[in-house]
Amino acid sequence: MAADVADVILIGGGYAGLSLAYQLARRGADVLLIEARSLGSGTSGASAGRAQVSESHRGSHMDVVLAGLARLDSLEAELDCGFEWRRLGNLMLIERDEHWQWWSDQVDYLQSRQVPAQMLDTVALGEAEPLLDARRFRGAAWCLEGHLNPLKFCQAWARGARRHGARLLANTPVTGFEVTGDRVVAVQTPSGRFAAKWVVVTAGAWTGQVLRLAGTNLPVRFTHAEAIISEPLPPVLHNHVGLADFYETIHNQSQAVSVGVAQQQCGTLLITEAVEMSPAIHRANSAWGVPGIARDLLALFPTLANVRIVRSWAAPSPFLPDEQPAIGWVPGRTNLFVATCFHLTITTIPVLSDWMAGMILGDPAPPLLAEFDPARFQFGNGKE
């Protein structure tokens, strides 16, 4: 059977797939993106919208973060589509002395990189967020970051990709691959068979499942995260507010709540997150997650007790065993590329997608991407 042919097939319509579609298409590649559901319907569209800087690793990773942050400042104009981008402060609330020391060191580093950041004592914290009950906290680490609307961010990349000729095929699950020797020669879907010079899997938590269809494997794992969204409110928050021990909390328990909250431009509060380890991907809210988020939010902001919650969501959050991304060519498949499990995705994806597009089309890989080479994992025959 004849196949629809493209230069590059992208599988997955979240931040990575859509930004890559844009970067490849603007370089002149014939691009087809295939998404099993609607664009941005997975983890990307369910994110908190925070362009993180505070938790950046030092060295070259910070270089990418700062370049990505600068790119975000002009990206709405470049893509000709707004996504509610704004610079927004982030407050990491600190209870324990050891966290105060760690964040003091991190703030010193951020300042050395010309990132606006400072440590706030309890009095200054109360002035920064008047509705916050700051009595249990020693203070906070503040850093100027950014914030956007996650779904509109996906839509903006999609608009830019289409403007350069990319085809975006939604509601089309990949059902199989045709592999000849060490090459993927076609992608099978209910809508037809598609062939390409290069195939790129950017399917987030579903990446492992997709790769197994191609007879290979990557040990993608995932947590299950839940969040809630309030009714629109007048301005009540001035920063994104989260807990300094967020990663420590969610990594050390099978079920955990660590609250982070920001007010969106429309006035709603986006409140994250309840997290649990999950053996399977699903989108259901648990009996404990939403009540746990509400309980912990009210411990921070008691005056929000009468605010109505209008929506909740649940989505998988992918990671690899070493908690680093996988970016590069899949061992054993010469034309199969994978990009998944990013760190600080919103902030870094404008830069990483540009680099990845060049790499797919034959440019030398930037040295930083070498540490994310998928070959660091043992690839088998697609079976767990």
C-alpha positions as a Markdown table, in Angstrom:
| # | Residue | x | y | z |
|---|---|---|---|---|
| 1 | Met | 0.0 | 0.0 | 0.0 |
| 2 | Ala | 1.3 | 3.5 | -0.9 |
| 3 | Ala | 2.3 | 5.7 | 2.0 |
| 4 | Asp | 1.9 | 9.4 | 2.6 |
| 5 | Val | 5.5 | 10.6 | 2.7 |
| 6 | Ala | 7.1 | 13.4 | 4.8 |
| 7 | Asp | 10.6 | 14.3 | 5.6 |
| 8 | Val | 9.9 | 14.0 | 9.4 |
| 9 | Ile | 7.1 | 12.4 | 11.3 |
| 10 | Leu | 6.7 | 13.6 | 14.9 |
| 11 | Ile | 4.6 | 11.4 | 17.3 |
| 12 | Gly | 3.2 | 13.4 | 20.1 |
| 13 | Gly | 1.5 | 16.8 | 20.2 |
| 14 | Gly | 2.8 | 18.4 | 23.4 |
| 15 | Tyr | 5.4 | 21.1 | 24.0 |
| 16 | Ala | 8.3 | 19.0 | 22.5 |
| 17 | Gly | 6.4 | 17.8 | 19.4 |
| 18 | Leu | 4.8 | 21.1 | 18.6 |
| 19 | Ser | 7.9 | 23.2 | 19.1 |
| 20 | Leu | 9.9 | 20.7 | 17.0 |
| 21 | Ala | 7.3 | 20.8 | 14.3 |
| 22 | Tyr | 7.8 | 24.6 | 14.2 |
| 23 | Gln | 11.6 | 24.5 | 14.2 |
| 24 | Leu | 11.8 | 21.8 | 11.5 |
| 25 | Ala | 9.2 | 23.4 | 9.3 |
| 26 | Arg | 10.8 | 26.8 | 9.4 |
| 27 | Arg | 14.0 | 25.2 | 8.2 |
| 28 | Gly | 12.1 | 23.9 | 5.2 |
| 29 | Ala | 11.4 | 20.3 | 6.2 |
| 30 | Asp | 8.1 | 18.6 | 5.2 |
| 31 | Val | 6.7 | 17.8 | 8.7 |
| 32 | Leu | 3.8 | 15.6 | 9.7 |
| 33 | Leu | 2.9 | 15.6 | 13.4 |
| 34 | Ile | 0.6 | 12.8 | 14.7 |
| 35 | Glu | -1.2 | 13.1 | 18.0 |
| 36 | Ala | -3.4 | 10.4 | 19.5 |
| 37 | Arg | -5.8 | 12.9 | 21.1 |
| 38 | Ser | -6.1 | 16.7 | 20.8 |
| 39 | Leu | -3.0 | 18.9 | 20.6 |
| 40 | Gly | -1.7 | 19.7 | 24.1 |
| 41 | Ser | -4.1 | 17.1 | 25.7 |
| 42 | Gly | -1.4 | 15.3 | 27.6 |
| 43 | Thr | 1.0 | 16.4 | 30.3 |
| 44 | Ser | 2.0 | 19.6 | 28.5 |
| 45 | Gly | -1.5 | 21.2 | 28.5 |
| 46 | Ala | -2.0 | 20.1 | 32.1 |
| 47 | Ser | 1.2 | 21.8 | 33.4 |
| 48 | Ala | 1.2 | 24.7 | 35.9 |
| 49 | Gly | 2.5 | 27.1 | 33.3 |
| 50 | Arg | 5.5 | 28.1 | 35.3 |
| 51 | Ala | 8.7 | 29.0 | 33.4 |
| 52 | Gln | 11.1 | 27.7 | 36.1 |
| 53 | Val | 14.4 | 29.3 | 36.9 |
| 54 | Ser | 14.8 | 28.8 | 40.7 |
| 55 | Glu | 15.6 | 25.1 | 40.5 |
| 56 | Ser | 18.0 | 25.3 | 37.6 |
| 57 | His | 21.2 | 23.2 | 37.7 |
| 58 | Arg | 24.4 | 25.1 | 37.6 |
| 59 | Gly | 26.7 | 25.5 | 34.7 |
| 60 | Ser | 25.6 | 24.7 | 31.1 |
| 61 | His | 22.0 | 23.9 | 32.2 |
| 62 | Met | 21.6 | 27.4 | 33.5 |
| 63 | Asp | 22.9 | 28.8 | 30.2 |
| 64 | Val | 20.0 | 27.0 | 28.5 |
| 65 | Val | 17.5 | 28.2 | 31.0 |
| 66 | Leu | 18.6 | 31.9 | 30.6 |
| 67 | Ala | 18.6 | 31.6 | 26.8 |
| 68 | Gly | 15.1 | 30.0 | 26.9 |
| 69 | Leu | 13.8 | 32.7 | 29.2 |
| 70 | Ala | 15.0 | 35.4 | 26.9 |
| 71 | Arg | 13.5 | 33.6 | 23.9 |
| 72 | Leu | 10.1 | 33.5 | 25.7 |
| 73 | Asp | 10.1 | 37.3 | 26.0 |
| 74 | Ser | 9.9 | 37.5 | 22.2 |
| 75 | Leu | 8.3 | 34.2 | 21.3 |
| 76 | Glu | 4.7 | 35.5 | 21.1 |
| 77 | Ala | 5.6 | 37.9 | 18.4 |
| 78 | Glu | 7.7 | 35.2 | 16.6 |
| 79 | Leu | 4.8 | 32.7 | 16.6 |
| 80 | Asp | 2.2 | 35.4 | 16.0 |
| 81 | Cys | 0.1 | 34.0 | 18.8 |
| 82 | Gly | -0.3 | 35.1 | 22.4 |
| 83 | Phe | 0.0 | 32.7 | 25.3 |
| 84 | Glu | -0.3 | 35.1 | 28.3 |
| 85 | Trp | 3.4 | 35.3 | 28.8 |
| 86 | Arg | 4.6 | 37.5 | 31.7 |
| 87 | Arg | 7.5 | 37.7 | 34.1 |
| 88 | Leu | 6.4 | 36.6 | 37.5 |
| 89 | Gly | 8.2 | 36.1 | 40.8 |
| 90 | Asn | 8.4 | 32.7 | 42.4 |
| 91 | Leu | 8.4 | 32.3 | 46.2 |
| 92 | Met | 9.8 | 29.0 | 47.7 |
| 93 | Leu | 8.5 | 28.9 | 51.3 |
| 94 | Ile | 11.1 | 27.6 | 53.7 |
| 95 | Glu | 10.5 | 25.9 | 57.1 |
| 96 | Arg | 13.8 | 24.2 | 58.0 |
| 97 | Asp | 17.3 | 25.4 | 58.5 |
| 98 | Glu | 18.9 | 23.0 | 56.0 |
| 99 | His | 16.6 | 24.3 | 53.3 |
| 100 | Trp | 17.3 | 27.9 | 54.2 |
| 101 | Gln | 21.1 | 27.2 | 53.7 |
| 102 | Trp | 20.5 | 25.4 | 50.4 |
| 103 | Trp | 18.3 | 28.1 | 49.0 |
| 104 | Ser | 20.7 | 30.8 | 50.3 |
| 105 | Asp | 23.5 | 29.2 | 48.3 |
| 106 | Gln | 21.2 | 28.9 | 45.3 |
| 107 | Val | 20.1 | 32.6 | 45.5 |
| 108 | Asp | 23.8 | 33.5 | 45.6 |
| 109 | Tyr | 24.4 | 31.5 | 42.4 |
| 110 | Leu | 21.3 | 33.0 | 40.7 |
| 111 | Gln | 22.5 | 36.5 | 41.5 |
| 112 | Ser | 26.0 | 35.6 | 40.1 |
| 113 | Arg | 24.2 | 34.9 | 36.8 |
| 114 | Gln | 22.4 | 38.2 | 36.9 |
| 115 | Val | 19.0 | 36.6 | 37.8 |
| 116 | Pro | 17.0 | 38.8 | 40.2 |
| 117 | Ala | 16.7 | 36.8 | 43.4 |
| 118 | Gln | 16.8 | 37.3 | 47.1 |
| 119 | Met | 16.1 | 35.7 | 50.5 |
| 120 | Leu | 13.1 | 37.0 | 52.4 |
| 121 | Asp | 12.6 | 36.8 | 56.1 |
| 122 | Thr | 9.2 | 36.3 | 57.6 |
| 123 | Val | 8.4 | 40.0 | 57.7 |
| 124 | Ala | 9.4 | 40.5 | 54.1 |
| 125 | Leu | 7.5 | 37.4 | 53.1 |
| 126 | Gly | 4.3 | 38.7 | 54.6 |
| 127 | Glu | 4.8 | 42.0 | 52.7 |
| 128 | Ala | 5.3 | 40.1 | 49.5 |
| 129 | Glu | 2.1 | 38.0 | 49.9 |
| 130 | Pro | -0.3 | 39.7 | 52.4 |
| 131 | Leu | -2.8 | 36.9 | 52.4 |
| 132 | Leu | -0.2 | 34.2 | 53.2 |
| 133 | Asp | -0.1 | 32.9 | 56.7 |
| 134 | Ala | 3.7 | 33.0 | 57.0 |
| 135 | Arg | 4.0 | 32.2 | 60.7 |
| 136 | Arg | 5.3 | 28.7 | 60.3 |
| 137 | Phe | 8.0 | 29.7 | 57.8 |
| 138 | Arg | 11.5 | 31.0 | 58.4 |
| 139 | Gly | 11.1 | 32.9 | 55.2 |
| 140 | Ala | 11.4 | 32.3 | 51.4 |
| 141 | Ala | 13.6 | 32.3 | 48.4 |
| 142 | Trp | 12.3 | 34.7 | 45.7 |
| 143 | Cys | 13.3 | 34.6 | 42.1 |
| 144 | Leu | 12.0 | 36.4 | 39.0 |
| 145 | Glu | 10.8 | 33.7 | 36.6 |
| 146 | Gly | 7.9 | 33.7 | 34.1 |
| 147 | His | 4.4 | 32.3 | 33.7 |
| 148 | Leu | 2.1 | 31.4 | 30.7 |
| 149 | Asn | -1.1 | 29.6 | 29.8 |
| 150 | Pro | -0.1 | 26.0 | 29.0 |
| 151 | Leu | -2.8 | 25.3 | 26.4 |
| 152 | Lys | -2.3 | 28.6 | 24.7 |
| 153 | Phe | 1.5 | 27.8 | 24.6 |
| 154 | Cys | 0.7 | 24.6 | 22.7 |
| 155 | Gln | -1.6 | 26.5 | 20.4 |
| 156 | Ala | 1.0 | 29.1 | 19.6 |
| 157 | Trp | 3.6 | 26.5 | 18.6 |
| 158 | Ala | 0.9 | 24.8 | 16.5 |
| 159 | Arg | 0.1 | 28.1 | 14.8 |
| 160 | Gly | 3.7 | 28.8 | 14.0 |
| 161 | Ala | 4.2 | 25.2 | 12.7 |
| 162 | Arg | 1.2 | 25.4 | 10.4 |
| 163 | Arg | 2.3 | 28.8 | 9.1 |
| 164 | His | 5.5 | 27.2 | 7.9 |
| 165 | Gly | 3.7 | 24.3 | 6.2 |
| 166 | Ala | 3.7 | 21.6 | 8.9 |
| 167 | Arg | 0.7 | 19.2 | 8.9 |
| 168 | Leu | -0.7 | 18.5 | 12.4 |
| 169 | Leu | -2.9 | 15.3 | 12.5 |
| 170 | Ala | -4.8 | 15.1 | 15.8 |
| 171 | Asn | -7.0 | 12.3 | 17.2 |
| 172 | Thr | -4.9 | 9.8 | 15.3 |
| 173 | Pro | -3.2 | 7.1 | 17.5 |
| 174 | Val | -0.1 | 5.3 | 16.2 |
| 175 | Thr | -0.9 | 1.6 | 16.0 |
| 176 | Gly | 2.4 | 0.2 | 14.7 |
| 177 | Phe | 5.6 | 0.7 | 12.8 |
| 178 | Glu | 7.1 | -1.0 | 9.7 |
| 179 | Val | 10.7 | -1.7 | 10.4 |
| 180 | Thr | 13.1 | -2.9 | 7.7 |
| 181 | Gly | 16.6 | -3.7 | 9.0 |
| 182 | Asp | 17.6 | -0.9 | 11.3 |
| 183 | Arg | 15.2 | 1.7 | 9.8 |
| 184 | Val | 11.6 | 2.6 | 10.6 |
| 185 | Val | 10.1 | 2.8 | 7.1 |
| 186 | Ala | 6.5 | 3.7 | 7.9 |
| 187 | Val | 4.1 | 4.6 | 10.7 |
| 188 | Gln | 0.7 | 2.9 | 10.9 |
| 189 | Thr | -2.4 | 4.7 | 12.1 |
| 190 | Pro | -6.2 | 4.2 | 11.6 |
| 191 | Ser | -6.0 | 7.1 | 9.2 |
| 192 | Gly | -3.4 | 5.5 | 6.9 |
| 193 | Arg | 0.2 | 4.6 | 6.5 |
| 194 | Phe | 2.8 | 7.3 | 6.7 |
| 195 | Ala | 6.5 | 7.1 | 5.6 |
| 196 | Ala | 9.3 | 9.5 | 6.4 |
| 197 | Lys | 13.1 | 9.9 | 6.3 |
| 198 | Trp | 13.1 | 10.4 | 10.1 |
| 199 | Val | 10.7 | 9.5 | 12.8 |
| 200 | Val | 10.7 | 11.4 | 16.1 |
| 201 | Val | 8.9 | 10.2 | 19.3 |
| 202 | Thr | 7.9 | 13.1 | 21.6 |
| 203 | Ala | 5.1 | 11.4 | 23.4 |
| 204 | Gly | 5.9 | 12.2 | 27.0 |
| 205 | Ala | 4.7 | 9.6 | 29.4 |
| 206 | Trp | 3.5 | 7.5 | 26.4 |
| 207 | Thr | 7.0 | 7.4 | 24.9 |
| 208 | Gly | 7.8 | 3.9 | 26.2 |
| 209 | Gln | 4.6 | 2.5 | 24.8 |
| 210 | Val | 5.2 | 4.1 | 21.4 |
| 211 | Leu | 8.8 | 2.9 | 21.2 |
| 212 | Arg | 7.8 | -0.7 | 22.0 |
| 213 | Leu | 5.7 | -0.6 | 18.8 |
| 214 | Ala | 8.9 | 0.0 | 17.0 |
| 215 | Gly | 10.6 | -3.0 | 18.6 |
| 216 | Thr | 12.7 | -1.1 | 21.1 |
| 217 | Asn | 12.3 | 0.3 | 24.6 |
| 218 | Leu | 13.2 | 3.2 | 26.9 |
| 219 | Pro | 12.5 | 2.9 | 30.7 |
| 220 | Val | 10.1 | 5.8 | 30.9 |
| 221 | Arg | 8.3 | 5.9 | 34.3 |
| 222 | Phe | 5.7 | 8.4 | 35.5 |
| 223 | Thr | 3.9 | 9.8 | 38.5 |
| 224 | His | 0.3 | 10.7 | 38.5 |
| 225 | Ala | -0.3 | 14.4 | 39.3 |
| 226 | Glu | -3.5 | 16.2 | 40.1 |
| 227 | Ala | -4.4 | 19.9 | 40.3 |
| 228 | Ile | -7.4 | 22.2 | 40.8 |
| 229 | Ile | -8.5 | 25.5 | 39.3 |
| 230 | Ser | -10.7 | 28.1 | 41.0 |
| 231 | Glu | -13.3 | 30.5 | 39.9 |
| 232 | Pro | -12.0 | 33.9 | 38.6 |
| 233 | Leu | -11.0 | 36.2 | 41.4 |
| 234 | Pro | -9.8 | 39.8 | 41.8 |
| 235 | Pro | -6.0 | 40.0 | 42.3 |
| 236 | Val | -5.1 | 38.0 | 45.4 |
| 237 | Leu | -1.6 | 36.7 | 44.6 |
| 238 | His | 1.5 | 38.6 | 43.5 |
| 239 | Asn | 3.8 | 35.6 | 42.8 |
| 240 | His | 3.8 | 32.0 | 42.2 |
| 241 | Val | 4.0 | 30.4 | 45.7 |
| 242 | Gly | 5.4 | 26.9 | 46.4 |
| 243 | Leu | 7.2 | 24.9 | 49.0 |
| 244 | Ala | 10.9 | 24.7 | 49.1 |
| 245 | Asp | 10.9 | 21.0 | 49.8 |
| 246 | Phe | 8.6 | 20.1 | 46.9 |
| 247 | Tyr | 10.9 | 17.6 | 45.2 |
| 248 | Glu | 12.0 | 16.0 | 48.5 |
| 249 | Thr | 8.3 | 15.6 | 49.4 |
| 250 | Ile | 7.0 | 14.0 | 46.3 |
| 251 | His | 10.1 | 11.7 | 45.8 |
| 252 | Asn | 10.0 | 10.2 | 49.3 |
| 253 | Gln | 6.3 | 9.1 | 49.5 |
| 254 | Ser | 4.0 | 6.9 | 47.5 |
| 255 | Gln | 1.3 | 9.6 | 47.9 |
| 256 | Ala | 2.1 | 13.3 | 48.6 |
| 257 | Val | 0.7 | 16.8 | 48.4 |
| 258 | Ser | 3.0 | 19.8 | 47.9 |
| 259 | Val | 1.1 | 22.9 | 47.1 |
| 260 | Gly | 2.1 | 25.4 | 44.4 |
| 261 | Val | -0.3 | 28.2 | 43.3 |
| 262 | Ala | -0.3 | 31.1 | 40.9 |
| 263 | Gln | -3.1 | 33.4 | 39.7 |
| 264 | Gln | -3.6 | 33.4 | 36.0 |
| 265 | Gln | -4.3 | 36.5 | 33.9 |
| 266 | Cys | -8.0 | 35.6 | 33.8 |
| 267 | Gly | -8.1 | 35.6 | 37.6 |
| 268 | Thr | -8.4 | 31.9 | 38.3 |
| 269 | Leu | -6.0 | 30.2 | 40.7 |
| 270 | Leu | -4.1 | 27.2 | 39.3 |
| 271 | Ile | -3.3 | 25.1 | 42.3 |
| 272 | Thr | -1.0 | 22.0 | 42.2 |
| 273 | Glu | -0.4 | 19.3 | 43.1 |
| 274 | Ala | -1.1 | 15.8 | 44.5 |
| 275 | Val | 1.3 | 13.2 | 43.4 |
| 276 | Glu | 1.4 | 9.4 | 43.6 |
| 277 | Met | 3.4 | 6.7 | 41.9 |
| 278 | Ser | 1.2 | 4.8 | 39.4 |
| 279 | Pro | 1.7 | 1.5 | 37.6 |
| 280 | Ala | -0.4 | 2.7 | 34.7 |
| 281 | Ile | -1.2 | 5.9 | 32.9 |
| 282 | His | -4.7 | 7.2 | 33.7 |
| 283 | Arg | -6.5 | 10.6 | 34.0 |
| 284 | Ala | -8.8 | 10.0 | 37.0 |
| 285 | Asn | -8.8 | 12.1 | 40.1 |
| 286 | Ser | -8.2 | 10.2 | 43.4 |
| 287 | Ala | -10.4 | 10.3 | 46.5 |
| 288 | Trp | -7.5 | 11.9 | 48.5 |
| 289 | Gly | -5.8 | 14.2 | 46.0 |
| 290 | Val | -8.2 | 17.1 | 45.5 |
| 291 | Pro | -9.2 | 17.3 | 49.2 |
| 292 | Gly | -5.5 | 17.2 | 50.1 |
| 293 | Ile | -4.6 | 20.1 | 47.8 |
| 294 | Ala | -7.5 | 22.1 | 49.2 |
| 295 | Arg | -6.5 | 21.4 | 52.8 |
| 296 | Asp | -2.9 | 22.4 | 52.3 |
| 297 | Leu | -3.8 | 25.5 | 50.3 |
| 298 | Leu | -6.1 | 26.8 | 53.1 |
| 299 | Ala | -3.3 | 26.2 | 55.6 |
| 300 | Leu | -1.3 | 28.7 | 53.6 |
| 301 | Phe | -4.1 | 31.1 | 52.6 |
| 302 | Pro | -7.0 | 30.8 | 55.1 |
| 303 | Thr | -8.9 | 33.7 | 53.6 |
| 304 | Leu | -9.5 | 31.6 | 50.4 |
| 305 | Ala | -11.9 | 29.3 | 52.3 |
| 306 | Asn | -15.0 | 30.4 | 50.4 |
| 307 | Val | -13.4 | 30.3 | 46.9 |
| 308 | Arg | -15.1 | 27.9 | 44.6 |
| 309 | Ile | -13.2 | 25.2 | 42.7 |
| 310 | Val | -14.6 | 24.9 | 39.2 |
| 311 | Arg | -12.3 | 22.3 | 37.6 |
| 312 | Ser | -9.7 | 19.6 | 38.3 |
| 313 | Trp | -7.3 | 17.7 | 36.2 |
| 314 | Ala | -5.1 | 14.7 | 36.4 |
| 315 | Ala | -2.2 | 13.8 | 34.1 |
| 316 | Pro | 1.0 | 11.6 | 34.1 |
| 317 | Ser | 4.4 | 13.2 | 34.7 |
| 318 | Pro | 7.2 | 11.3 | 33.0 |
| 319 | Phe | 10.7 | 10.7 | 34.2 |
| 320 | Leu | 13.6 | 8.4 | 33.5 |
| 321 | Pro | 15.6 | 6.4 | 36.2 |
| 322 | Asp | 18.4 | 9.0 | 36.4 |
| 323 | Glu | 15.8 | 11.9 | 36.2 |
| 324 | Gln | 17.5 | 13.4 | 33.1 |
| 325 | Pro | 16.0 | 13.8 | 29.7 |
| 326 | Ala | 16.4 | 11.4 | 26.8 |
| 327 | Ile | 17.3 | 13.4 | 23.6 |
| 328 | Gly | 18.9 | 11.7 | 20.6 |
| 329 | Trp | 18.9 | 8.8 | 18.2 |
| 330 | Val | 17.5 | 5.5 | 19.5 |
| 331 | Pro | 20.2 | 2.7 | 19.4 |
| 332 | Gly | 19.4 | 0.0 | 16.8 |
| 333 | Arg | 17.2 | 2.4 | 14.8 |
| 334 | Thr | 19.2 | 4.7 | 12.6 |
| 335 | Asn | 16.3 | 7.1 | 11.7 |
| 336 | Leu | 14.4 | 7.0 | 15.0 |
| 337 | Phe | 14.9 | 10.0 | 17.4 |
| 338 | Val | 13.4 | 10.4 | 20.9 |
| 339 | Ala | 12.9 | 13.5 | 23.0 |
| 340 | Thr | 11.2 | 13.1 | 26.4 |
| 341 | Cys | 11.3 | 13.7 | 30.1 |
| 342 | Phe | 12.6 | 17.2 | 30.1 |
| 343 | His | 13.6 | 19.2 | 33.1 |
| 344 | Leu | 12.2 | 22.8 | 33.4 |
| 345 | Thr | 10.4 | 22.1 | 30.1 |
| 346 | Ile | 8.7 | 25.5 | 29.5 |
| 347 | Thr | 11.8 | 27.4 | 30.1 |
| 348 | Thr | 14.2 | 25.2 | 28.1 |
| 349 | Ile | 12.1 | 24.0 | 25.2 |
| 350 | Pro | 12.5 | 27.1 | 23.0 |
| 351 | Val | 16.2 | 26.4 | 22.9 |
| 352 | Leu | 16.2 | 22.6 | 23.0 |
| 353 | Ser | 13.7 | 22.3 | 20.2 |
| 354 | Asp | 15.9 | 24.6 | 18.0 |
| 355 | Trp | 19.0 | 22.4 | 18.8 |
| 356 | Met | 17.0 | 19.2 | 18.2 |
| 357 | Ala | 15.7 | 20.3 | 14.9 |
| 358 | Gly | 19.2 | 21.0 | 13.7 |
| 359 | Met | 20.4 | 17.6 | 15.0 |
| 360 | Ile | 17.6 | 15.7 | 13.2 |
| 361 | Leu | 18.4 | 17.5 | 9.9 |
| 362 | Gly | 22.1 | 16.7 | 10.2 |
| 363 | Asp | 23.8 | 19.4 | 12.2 |
| 364 | Pro | 26.3 | 18.4 | 14.9 |
| 365 | Ala | 24.7 | 17.9 | 18.2 |
| 366 | Pro | 25.5 | 20.6 | 20.8 |
| 367 | Pro | 27.8 | 19.2 | 23.4 |
| 368 | Leu | 25.3 | 19.6 | 26.2 |
| 369 | Leu | 23.0 | 17.1 | 24.6 |
| 370 | Ala | 25.6 | 14.4 | 24.8 |
| 371 | Glu | 24.7 | 13.8 | 28.4 |
| 372 | Phe | 21.1 | 13.1 | 27.4 |
| 373 | Asp | 21.9 | 10.5 | 24.8 |
| 374 | Pro | 19.4 | 7.7 | 25.0 |
| 375 | Ala | 22.2 | 5.2 | 24.5 |
| 376 | Arg | 23.0 | 5.5 | 28.2 |
| 377 | Phe | 20.1 | 3.0 | 28.7 |
| 378 | Gln | 20.0 | -0.6 | 27.7 |
| 379 | Phe | 17.7 | -0.8 | 24.7 |
| 380 | Gly | 16.2 | -4.2 | 24.2 |
| 381 | Asn | 13.5 | -5.7 | 21.9 |
| 382 | Gly | 10.6 | -3.6 | 23.1 |
| 383 | Lys | 9.7 | -5.9 | 26.0 |
| 384 | Glu | 9.8 | -4.8 | 29.7 |
